[in-house]
Amino acid sequence: MCKCPKCEKTITQLDAEVIPAHLRGGKVIEGAVFTCPLCHTILGAGLDPVSLTNQIINAVQSAAKPGVRNG
């Protein structure tokens, strides 16, 4: 089992919060912060996987539409 590095309690789930992530050049995408549900210590951060998946799906669907050319 995983333990929180701060409170040292066993972690059986994570809390996740979607936050804006600012990229170089000014673009903003959705990020995610993962925290211990017991002491709320930040355990990790990255791109929001659900948002990223939806963006990929939308891009593929747009590219697959008849009469639409990319590139």
PyMOL Python script that loads the backbone (N, CA, C, O; Angstrom):
from pymol import cmd

cmd.read_pdbstr("""\
ATOM      1  N   MET A   1       0.826  -1.186   0.000  1.00  0.00           N
ATOM      2  CA  MET A   1       0.000   0.000   0.000  1.00  0.00           C
ATOM      3  C   MET A   1       0.875   1.255   0.000  1.00  0.00           C
ATOM      4  O   MET A   1       1.974   1.259   0.554  1.00  0.00           O
ATOM      5  N   CYS A   2       0.376   2.304  -0.621  1.00  0.00           N
ATOM      6  CA  CYS A   2       1.078   3.581  -0.665  1.00  0.00           C
ATOM      7  C   CYS A   2       0.796   4.362   0.611  1.00  0.00           C
ATOM      8  O   CYS A   2      -0.299   4.308   1.171  1.00  0.00           O
ATOM      9  N   LYS A   3       1.817   5.089   1.052  1.00  0.00           N
ATOM     10  CA  LYS A   3       1.657   5.944   2.222  1.00  0.00           C
ATOM     11  C   LYS A   3       1.967   7.383   1.847  1.00  0.00           C
ATOM     12  O   LYS A   3       2.854   7.645   1.035  1.00  0.00           O
ATOM     13  N   CYS A   4       1.240   8.303   2.437  1.00  0.00           N
ATOM     14  CA  CYS A   4       1.483   9.721   2.218  1.00  0.00           C
ATOM     15  C   CYS A   4       2.839  10.076   2.821  1.00  0.00           C
ATOM     16  O   CYS A   4       3.127   9.690   3.954  1.00  0.00           O
ATOM     17  N   PRO A   5       3.675  10.806   2.081  1.00  0.00           N
ATOM     18  CA  PRO A   5       4.982  11.167   2.615  1.00  0.00           C
ATOM     19  C   PRO A   5       4.916  12.163   3.788  1.00  0.00           C
ATOM     20  O   PRO A   5       5.880  12.297   4.541  1.00  0.00           O
ATOM     21  N   LYS A   6       3.791  12.850   3.938  1.00  0.00           N
ATOM     22  CA  LYS A   6       3.681  13.817   5.038  1.00  0.00           C
ATOM     23  C   LYS A   6       3.033  13.199   6.274  1.00  0.00           C
ATOM     24  O   LYS A   6       3.638  13.179   7.346  1.00  0.00           O
ATOM     25  N   CYS A   7       1.795  12.689   6.132  1.00  0.00           N
ATOM     26  CA  CYS A   7       1.085  12.171   7.304  1.00  0.00           C
ATOM     27  C   CYS A   7       1.371  10.693   7.559  1.00  0.00           C
ATOM     28  O   CYS A   7       1.047  10.165   8.623  1.00  0.00           O
ATOM     29  N   GLU A   8       1.982  10.030   6.574  1.00  0.00           N
ATOM     30  CA  GLU A   8       2.372   8.616   6.656  1.00  0.00           C
ATOM     31  C   GLU A   8       1.200   7.654   6.830  1.00  0.00           C
ATOM     32  O   GLU A   8       1.392   6.507   7.234  1.00  0.00           O
ATOM     33  N   LYS A   9      -0.009   8.116   6.526  1.00  0.00           N
ATOM     34  CA  LYS A   9      -1.175   7.242   6.574  1.00  0.00           C
ATOM     35  C   LYS A   9      -1.322   6.551   5.222  1.00  0.00           C
ATOM     36  O   LYS A   9      -0.885   7.073   4.196  1.00  0.00           O
ATOM     37  N   THR A  10      -1.937   5.379   5.232  1.00  0.00           N
ATOM     38  CA  THR A  10      -2.152   4.624   4.000  1.00  0.00           C
ATOM     39  C   THR A  10      -3.147   5.362   3.110  1.00  0.00           C
ATOM     40  O   THR A  10      -4.205   5.802   3.561  1.00  0.00           O
ATOM     41  N   ILE A  11      -2.782   5.485   1.841  1.00  0.00           N
ATOM     42  CA  ILE A  11      -3.651   6.151   0.863  1.00  0.00           C
ATOM     43  C   ILE A  11      -4.352   5.082   0.037  1.00  0.00           C
ATOM     44  O   ILE A  11      -3.704   4.276  -0.631  1.00  0.00           O
ATOM     45  N   THR A  12      -5.668   5.079   0.086  1.00  0.00           N
ATOM     46  CA  THR A  12      -6.452   4.134  -0.711  1.00  0.00           C
ATOM     47  C   THR A  12      -7.161   4.816  -1.871  1.00  0.00           C
ATOM     48  O   THR A  12      -7.744   4.151  -2.728  1.00  0.00           O
ATOM     49  N   GLN A  13      -7.109   6.139  -1.898  1.00  0.00           N
ATOM     50  CA  GLN A  13      -7.675   6.918  -2.996  1.00  0.00           C
ATOM     51  C   GLN A  13      -6.987   8.270  -3.013  1.00  0.00           C
ATOM     52  O   GLN A  13      -6.321   8.643  -2.047  1.00  0.00           O
ATOM     53  N   LEU A  14      -7.143   9.000  -4.098  1.00  0.00           N
ATOM     54  CA  LEU A  14      -6.591  10.347  -4.225  1.00  0.00           C
ATOM     55  C   LEU A  14      -7.723  11.343  -4.408  1.00  0.00           C
ATOM     56  O   LEU A  14      -8.776  11.011  -4.954  1.00  0.00           O
ATOM     57  N   ASP A  15      -7.502  12.545  -3.956  1.00  0.00           N
ATOM     58  CA  ASP A  15      -8.389  13.635  -4.325  1.00  0.00           C
ATOM     59  C   ASP A  15      -7.756  14.309  -5.532  1.00  0.00           C
ATOM     60  O   ASP A  15      -6.534  14.446  -5.598  1.00  0.00           O
ATOM     61  N   ALA A  16      -8.577  14.729  -6.485  1.00  0.00           N
ATOM     62  CA  ALA A  16      -8.075  15.396  -7.686  1.00  0.00           C
ATOM     63  C   ALA A  16      -8.856  16.681  -7.901  1.00  0.00           C
ATOM     64  O   ALA A  16     -10.066  16.738  -7.683  1.00  0.00           O
ATOM     65  N   GLU A  17      -8.142  17.704  -8.331  1.00  0.00           N
ATOM     66  CA  GLU A  17      -8.765  18.986  -8.621  1.00  0.00           C
ATOM     67  C   GLU A  17      -8.241  19.487  -9.962  1.00  0.00           C
ATOM     68  O   GLU A  17      -7.036  19.485 -10.213  1.00  0.00           O
ATOM     69  N   VAL A  18      -9.161  19.913 -10.813  1.00  0.00           N
ATOM     70  CA  VAL A  18      -8.778  20.473 -12.109  1.00  0.00           C
ATOM     71  C   VAL A  18      -8.421  21.937 -11.904  1.00  0.00           C
ATOM     72  O   VAL A  18      -9.167  22.691 -11.280  1.00  0.00           O
ATOM     73  N   ILE A  19      -7.260  22.330 -12.444  1.00  0.00           N
ATOM     74  CA  ILE A  19      -6.780  23.706 -12.330  1.00  0.00           C
ATOM     75  C   ILE A  19      -6.249  24.151 -13.695  1.00  0.00           C
ATOM     76  O   ILE A  19      -5.894  23.308 -14.519  1.00  0.00           O
ATOM     77  N   PRO A  20      -6.189  25.466 -13.946  1.00  0.00           N
ATOM     78  CA  PRO A  20      -5.595  25.924 -15.204  1.00  0.00           C
ATOM     79  C   PRO A  20      -4.084  25.730 -15.178  1.00  0.00           C
ATOM     80  O   PRO A  20      -3.429  25.987 -14.167  1.00  0.00           O
ATOM     81  N   ALA A  21      -3.546  25.277 -16.292  1.00  0.00           N
ATOM     82  CA  ALA A  21      -2.099  25.125 -16.458  1.00  0.00           C
ATOM     83  C   ALA A  21      -1.666  26.077 -17.562  1.00  0.00           C
ATOM     84  O   ALA A  21      -2.154  25.992 -18.689  1.00  0.00           O
ATOM     85  N   HIS A  22      -0.762  26.974 -17.242  1.00  0.00           N
ATOM     86  CA  HIS A  22      -0.312  27.987 -18.194  1.00  0.00           C
ATOM     87  C   HIS A  22       0.953  27.498 -18.894  1.00  0.00           C
ATOM     88  O   HIS A  22       1.968  27.227 -18.251  1.00  0.00           O
ATOM     89  N   LEU A  23       0.878  27.393 -20.203  1.00  0.00           N
ATOM     90  CA  LEU A  23       2.015  26.960 -21.001  1.00  0.00           C
ATOM     91  C   LEU A  23       2.815  28.163 -21.465  1.00  0.00           C
ATOM     92  O   LEU A  23       2.306  29.283 -21.507  1.00  0.00           O
ATOM     93  N   ARG A  24       4.057  27.926 -21.809  1.00  0.00           N
ATOM     94  CA  ARG A  24       4.855  29.000 -22.408  1.00  0.00           C
ATOM     95  C   ARG A  24       4.158  29.465 -23.671  1.00  0.00           C
ATOM     96  O   ARG A  24       3.608  28.655 -24.416  1.00  0.00           O
ATOM     97  N   GLY A  25       4.180  30.731 -23.908  1.00  0.00           N
ATOM     98  CA  GLY A  25       3.492  31.277 -25.072  1.00  0.00           C
ATOM     99  C   GLY A  25       2.090  31.747 -24.736  1.00  0.00           C
ATOM    100  O   GLY A  25       1.408  32.309 -25.593  1.00  0.00           O
ATOM    101  N   GLY A  26       1.642  31.529 -23.496  1.00  0.00           N
ATOM    102  CA  GLY A  26       0.363  32.066 -23.064  1.00  0.00           C
ATOM    103  C   GLY A  26      -0.837  31.146 -23.176  1.00  0.00           C
ATOM    104  O   GLY A  26      -1.919  31.503 -22.710  1.00  0.00           O
ATOM    105  N   LYS A  27      -0.684  29.975 -23.778  1.00  0.00           N
ATOM    106  CA  LYS A  27      -1.825  29.069 -23.899  1.00  0.00           C
ATOM    107  C   LYS A  27      -2.157  28.470 -22.530  1.00  0.00           C
ATOM    108  O   LYS A  27      -1.262  28.134 -21.753  1.00  0.00           O
ATOM    109  N   VAL A  28      -3.453  28.344 -22.249  1.00  0.00           N
ATOM    110  CA  VAL A  28      -3.913  27.759 -20.987  1.00  0.00           C
ATOM    111  C   VAL A  28      -4.662  26.464 -21.300  1.00  0.00           C
ATOM    112  O   VAL A  28      -5.563  26.443 -22.138  1.00  0.00           O
ATOM    113  N   ILE A  29      -4.278  25.391 -20.620  1.00  0.00           N
ATOM    114  CA  ILE A  29      -4.965  24.105 -20.753  1.00  0.00           C
ATOM    115  C   ILE A  29      -5.381  23.654 -19.360  1.00  0.00           C
ATOM    116  O   ILE A  29      -5.027  24.289 -18.366  1.00  0.00           O
ATOM    117  N   GLU A  30      -6.127  22.566 -19.288  1.00  0.00           N
ATOM    118  CA  GLU A  30      -6.553  22.070 -17.985  1.00  0.00           C
ATOM    119  C   GLU A  30      -5.506  21.140 -17.401  1.00  0.00           C
ATOM    120  O   GLU A  30      -5.047  20.201 -18.051  1.00  0.00           O
ATOM    121  N   GLY A  31      -5.143  21.422 -16.171  1.00  0.00           N
ATOM    122  CA  GLY A  31      -4.212  20.579 -15.434  1.00  0.00           C
ATOM    123  C   GLY A  31      -4.950  19.914 -14.292  1.00  0.00           C
ATOM    124  O   GLY A  31      -6.142  20.148 -14.093  1.00  0.00           O
ATOM    125  N   ALA A  32      -4.244  19.085 -13.543  1.00  0.00           N
ATOM    126  CA  ALA A  32      -4.842  18.417 -12.389  1.00  0.00           C
ATOM    127  C   ALA A  32      -3.818  18.339 -11.272  1.00  0.00           C
ATOM    128  O   ALA A  32      -2.630  18.122 -11.512  1.00  0.00           O
ATOM    129  N   VAL A  33      -4.297  18.519 -10.045  1.00  0.00           N
ATOM    130  CA  VAL A  33      -3.470  18.361  -8.856  1.00  0.00           C
ATOM    131  C   VAL A  33      -4.045  17.185  -8.069  1.00  0.00           C
ATOM    132  O   VAL A  33      -5.249  17.116  -7.823  1.00  0.00           O
ATOM    133  N   PHE A  34      -3.170  16.270  -7.683  1.00  0.00           N
ATOM    134  CA  PHE A  34      -3.578  15.081  -6.934  1.00  0.00           C
ATOM    135  C   PHE A  34      -3.081  15.228  -5.501  1.00  0.00           C
ATOM    136  O   PHE A  34      -1.891  15.443  -5.274  1.00  0.00           O
ATOM    137  N   THR A  35      -3.997  15.111  -4.526  1.00  0.00           N
ATOM    138  CA  THR A  35      -3.650  15.333  -3.128  1.00  0.00           C
ATOM    139  C   THR A  35      -4.063  14.164  -2.248  1.00  0.00           C
ATOM    140  O   THR A  35      -4.925  13.359  -2.601  1.00  0.00           O
ATOM    141  N   CYS A  36      -3.414  14.099  -1.082  1.00  0.00           N
ATOM    142  CA  CYS A  36      -3.776  13.118  -0.059  1.00  0.00           C
ATOM    143  C   CYS A  36      -5.153  13.502   0.478  1.00  0.00           C
ATOM    144  O   CYS A  36      -5.356  14.657   0.852  1.00  0.00           O
ATOM    145  N   PRO A  37      -6.105  12.568   0.526  1.00  0.00           N
ATOM    146  CA  PRO A  37      -7.437  12.907   1.019  1.00  0.00           C
ATOM    147  C   PRO A  37      -7.468  13.139   2.540  1.00  0.00           C
ATOM    148  O   PRO A  37      -8.456  13.646   3.071  1.00  0.00           O
ATOM    149  N   LEU A  38      -6.400  12.770   3.225  1.00  0.00           N
ATOM    150  CA  LEU A  38      -6.375  12.886   4.678  1.00  0.00           C
ATOM    151  C   LEU A  38      -5.746  14.189   5.160  1.00  0.00           C
ATOM    152  O   LEU A  38      -6.285  14.836   6.058  1.00  0.00           O
ATOM    153  N   CYS A  39      -4.606  14.588   4.573  1.00  0.00           N
ATOM    154  CA  CYS A  39      -3.929  15.810   5.021  1.00  0.00           C
ATOM    155  C   CYS A  39      -3.838  16.874   3.925  1.00  0.00           C
ATOM    156  O   CYS A  39      -3.370  17.985   4.171  1.00  0.00           O
ATOM    157  N   HIS A  40      -4.281  16.534   2.729  1.00  0.00           N
ATOM    158  CA  HIS A  40      -4.353  17.457   1.585  1.00  0.00           C
ATOM    159  C   HIS A  40      -2.990  17.891   1.048  1.00  0.00           C
ATOM    160  O   HIS A  40      -2.887  18.928   0.393  1.00  0.00           O
ATOM    161  N   THR A  41      -1.961  17.121   1.314  1.00  0.00           N
ATOM    162  CA  THR A  41      -0.643  17.377   0.756  1.00  0.00           C
ATOM    163  C   THR A  41      -0.663  17.077  -0.741  1.00  0.00           C
ATOM    164  O   THR A  41      -1.218  16.063  -1.164  1.00  0.00           O
ATOM    165  N   ILE A  42      -0.065  17.949  -1.539  1.00  0.00           N
ATOM    166  CA  ILE A  42       0.015  17.714  -2.981  1.00  0.00           C
ATOM    167  C   ILE A  42       0.986  16.559  -3.236  1.00  0.00           C
ATOM    168  O   ILE A  42       2.145  16.605  -2.824  1.00  0.00           O
ATOM    169  N   LEU A  43       0.497  15.532  -3.918  1.00  0.00           N
ATOM    170  CA  LEU A  43       1.304  14.353  -4.230  1.00  0.00           C
ATOM    171  C   LEU A  43       1.780  14.359  -5.674  1.00  0.00           C
ATOM    172  O   LEU A  43       2.747  13.679  -6.019  1.00  0.00           O
ATOM    173  N   GLY A  44       1.109  15.116  -6.506  1.00  0.00           N
ATOM    174  CA  GLY A  44       1.510  15.174  -7.902  1.00  0.00           C
ATOM    175  C   GLY A  44       0.658  16.170  -8.669  1.00  0.00           C
ATOM    176  O   GLY A  44      -0.397  16.600  -8.203  1.00  0.00           O
ATOM    177  N   ALA A  45       1.136  16.526  -9.849  1.00  0.00           N
ATOM    178  CA  ALA A  45       0.404  17.440 -10.717  1.00  0.00           C
ATOM    179  C   ALA A  45       0.749  17.106 -12.154  1.00  0.00           C
ATOM    180  O   ALA A  45       1.830  16.591 -12.440  1.00  0.00           O
ATOM    181  N   GLY A  46      -0.165  17.397 -13.048  1.00  0.00           N
ATOM    182  CA  GLY A  46       0.065  17.132 -14.459  1.00  0.00           C
ATOM    183  C   GLY A  46      -1.112  17.597 -15.281  1.00  0.00           C
ATOM    184  O   GLY A  46      -1.959  18.349 -14.800  1.00  0.00           O
ATOM    185  N   LEU A  47      -1.164  17.151 -16.514  1.00  0.00           N
ATOM    186  CA  LEU A  47      -2.294  17.472 -17.376  1.00  0.00           C
ATOM    187  C   LEU A  47      -3.504  16.686 -16.929  1.00  0.00           C
ATOM    188  O   LEU A  47      -3.377  15.546 -16.481  1.00  0.00           O
ATOM    189  N   ASP A  48      -4.686  17.288 -17.047  1.00  0.00           N
ATOM    190  CA  ASP A  48      -5.919  16.591 -16.704  1.00  0.00           C
ATOM    191  C   ASP A  48      -6.162  15.518 -17.760  1.00  0.00           C
ATOM    192  O   ASP A  48      -6.394  15.854 -18.922  1.00  0.00           O
ATOM    193  N   PRO A  49      -6.116  14.227 -17.389  1.00  0.00           N
ATOM    194  CA  PRO A  49      -6.234  13.166 -18.391  1.00  0.00           C
ATOM    195  C   PRO A  49      -7.585  13.133 -19.088  1.00  0.00           C
ATOM    196  O   PRO A  49      -7.653  12.770 -20.262  1.00  0.00           O
ATOM    197  N   VAL A  50      -8.661  13.499 -18.402  1.00  0.00           N
ATOM    198  CA  VAL A  50      -9.986  13.485 -19.032  1.00  0.00           C
ATOM    199  C   VAL A  50     -10.072  14.586 -20.085  1.00  0.00           C
ATOM    200  O   VAL A  50     -10.548  14.349 -21.195  1.00  0.00           O
ATOM    201  N   SER A  51      -9.619  15.776 -19.744  1.00  0.00           N
ATOM    202  CA  SER A  51      -9.629  16.885 -20.692  1.00  0.00           C
ATOM    203  C   SER A  51      -8.759  16.580 -21.904  1.00  0.00           C
ATOM    204  O   SER A  51      -9.154  16.839 -23.041  1.00  0.00           O
ATOM    205  N   LEU A  52      -7.573  16.029 -21.658  1.00  0.00           N
ATOM    206  CA  LEU A  52      -6.658  15.693 -22.751  1.00  0.00           C
ATOM    207  C   LEU A  52      -7.275  14.656 -23.683  1.00  0.00           C
ATOM    208  O   LEU A  52      -7.174  14.775 -24.904  1.00  0.00           O
ATOM    209  N   THR A  53      -7.912  13.643 -23.108  1.00  0.00           N
ATOM    210  CA  THR A  53      -8.572  12.609 -23.913  1.00  0.00           C
ATOM    211  C   THR A  53      -9.684  13.219 -24.764  1.00  0.00           C
ATOM    212  O   THR A  53      -9.813  12.890 -25.943  1.00  0.00           O
ATOM    213  N   ASN A  54     -10.483  14.101 -24.176  1.00  0.00           N
ATOM    214  CA  ASN A  54     -11.570  14.742 -24.922  1.00  0.00           C
ATOM    215  C   ASN A  54     -11.036  15.609 -26.060  1.00  0.00           C
ATOM    216  O   ASN A  54     -11.634  15.652 -27.135  1.00  0.00           O
ATOM    217  N   GLN A  55      -9.916  16.300 -25.837  1.00  0.00           N
ATOM    218  CA  GLN A  55      -9.323  17.116 -26.897  1.00  0.00           C
ATOM    219  C   GLN A  55      -8.838  16.243 -28.046  1.00  0.00           C
ATOM    220  O   GLN A  55      -8.996  16.608 -29.211  1.00  0.00           O
ATOM    221  N   ILE A  56      -8.251  15.100 -27.730  1.00  0.00           N
ATOM    222  CA  ILE A  56      -7.782  14.174 -28.771  1.00  0.00           C
ATOM    223  C   ILE A  56      -8.965  13.618 -29.561  1.00  0.00           C
ATOM    224  O   ILE A  56      -8.920  13.559 -30.790  1.00  0.00           O
ATOM    225  N   ILE A  57     -10.020  13.213 -28.859  1.00  0.00           N
ATOM    226  CA  ILE A  57     -11.217  12.687 -29.527  1.00  0.00           C
ATOM    227  C   ILE A  57     -11.804  13.733 -30.464  1.00  0.00           C
ATOM    228  O   ILE A  57     -12.135  13.419 -31.607  1.00  0.00           O
ATOM    229  N   ASN A  58     -11.936  14.965 -30.000  1.00  0.00           N
ATOM    230  CA  ASN A  58     -12.493  16.036 -30.830  1.00  0.00           C
ATOM    231  C   ASN A  58     -11.633  16.307 -32.057  1.00  0.00           C
ATOM    232  O   ASN A  58     -12.162  16.537 -33.144  1.00  0.00           O
ATOM    233  N   ALA A  59     -10.310  16.283 -31.893  1.00  0.00           N
ATOM    234  CA  ALA A  59      -9.411  16.520 -33.026  1.00  0.00           C
ATOM    235  C   ALA A  59      -9.528  15.402 -34.058  1.00  0.00           C
ATOM    236  O   ALA A  59      -9.545  15.668 -35.260  1.00  0.00           O
ATOM    237  N   VAL A  60      -9.608  14.159 -33.599  1.00  0.00           N
ATOM    238  CA  VAL A  60      -9.735  13.016 -34.516  1.00  0.00           C
ATOM    239  C   VAL A  60     -11.070  13.071 -35.241  1.00  0.00           C
ATOM    240  O   VAL A  60     -11.131  12.835 -36.447  1.00  0.00           O
ATOM    241  N   GLN A  61     -12.139  13.380 -34.517  1.00  0.00           N
ATOM    242  CA  GLN A  61     -13.460  13.466 -35.151  1.00  0.00           C
ATOM    243  C   GLN A  61     -13.500  14.585 -36.183  1.00  0.00           C
ATOM    244  O   GLN A  61     -14.080  14.418 -37.256  1.00  0.00           O
ATOM    245  N   SER A  62     -12.887  15.727 -35.868  1.00  0.00           N
ATOM    246  CA  SER A  62     -12.846  16.835 -36.832  1.00  0.00           C
ATOM    247  C   SER A  62     -12.068  16.456 -38.076  1.00  0.00           C
ATOM    248  O   SER A  62     -12.463  16.801 -39.190  1.00  0.00           O
ATOM    249  N   ALA A  63     -10.961  15.745 -37.893  1.00  0.00           N
ATOM    250  CA  ALA A  63     -10.132  15.336 -39.029  1.00  0.00           C
ATOM    251  C   ALA A  63     -10.822  14.287 -39.888  1.00  0.00           C
ATOM    252  O   ALA A  63     -10.543  14.175 -41.082  1.00  0.00           O
ATOM    253  N   ALA A  64     -11.723  13.518 -39.285  1.00  0.00           N
ATOM    254  CA  ALA A  64     -12.387  12.424 -40.009  1.00  0.00           C
ATOM    255  C   ALA A  64     -13.653  12.879 -40.739  1.00  0.00           C
ATOM    256  O   ALA A  64     -14.231  12.103 -41.501  1.00  0.00           O
ATOM    257  N   LYS A  65     -14.091  14.116 -40.520  1.00  0.00           N
ATOM    258  CA  LYS A  65     -15.307  14.590 -41.182  1.00  0.00           C
ATOM    259  C   LYS A  65     -15.077  14.721 -42.676  1.00  0.00           C
ATOM    260  O   LYS A  65     -14.035  15.221 -43.099  1.00  0.00           O
ATOM    261  N   PRO A  66     -16.043  14.275 -43.488  1.00  0.00           N
ATOM    262  CA  PRO A  66     -15.902  14.388 -44.932  1.00  0.00           C
ATOM    263  C   PRO A  66     -15.779  15.856 -45.368  1.00  0.00           C
ATOM    264  O   PRO A  66     -16.497  16.724 -44.872  1.00  0.00           O
ATOM    265  N   GLY A  67     -14.881  16.107 -46.277  1.00  0.00           N
ATOM    266  CA  GLY A  67     -14.713  17.447 -46.822  1.00  0.00           C
ATOM    267  C   GLY A  67     -13.820  18.360 -46.003  1.00  0.00           C
ATOM    268  O   GLY A  67     -13.553  19.495 -46.400  1.00  0.00           O
ATOM    269  N   VAL A  68     -13.356  17.868 -44.857  1.00  0.00           N
ATOM    270  CA  VAL A  68     -12.473  18.665 -44.010  1.00  0.00           C
ATOM    271  C   VAL A  68     -11.050  18.195 -44.224  1.00  0.00           C
ATOM    272  O   VAL A  68     -10.752  17.007 -44.091  1.00  0.00           O
ATOM    273  N   ARG A  69     -10.164  19.133 -44.558  1.00  0.00           N
ATOM    274  CA  ARG A  69      -8.768  18.764 -44.783  1.00  0.00           C
ATOM    275  C   ARG A  69      -7.910  19.479 -43.754  1.00  0.00           C
ATOM    276  O   ARG A  69      -8.070  20.678 -43.527  1.00  0.00           O
ATOM    277  N   ASN A  70      -7.026  18.762 -43.150  1.00  0.00           N
ATOM    278  CA  ASN A  70      -6.064  19.352 -42.223  1.00  0.00           C
ATOM    279  C   ASN A  70      -4.686  19.316 -42.855  1.00  0.00           C
ATOM    280  O   ASN A  70      -4.367  18.434 -43.652  1.00  0.00           O
ATOM    281  N   GLY A  71      -3.873  20.303 -42.475  1.00  0.00           N
ATOM    282  CA  GLY A  71      -2.485  20.295 -42.948  1.00  0.00           C
ATOM    283  C   GLY A  71      -2.296  21.310 -43.960  1.00  0.00           C
ATOM    284  O   GLY A  71      -1.193  21.462 -44.484  1.00  0.00           O
TER     285      GLY A  71
END
""", "prot")
cmd.dss("prot")
cmd.show_as("cartoon", "prot")
cmd.util.cbc("prot")
cmd.orient("prot")
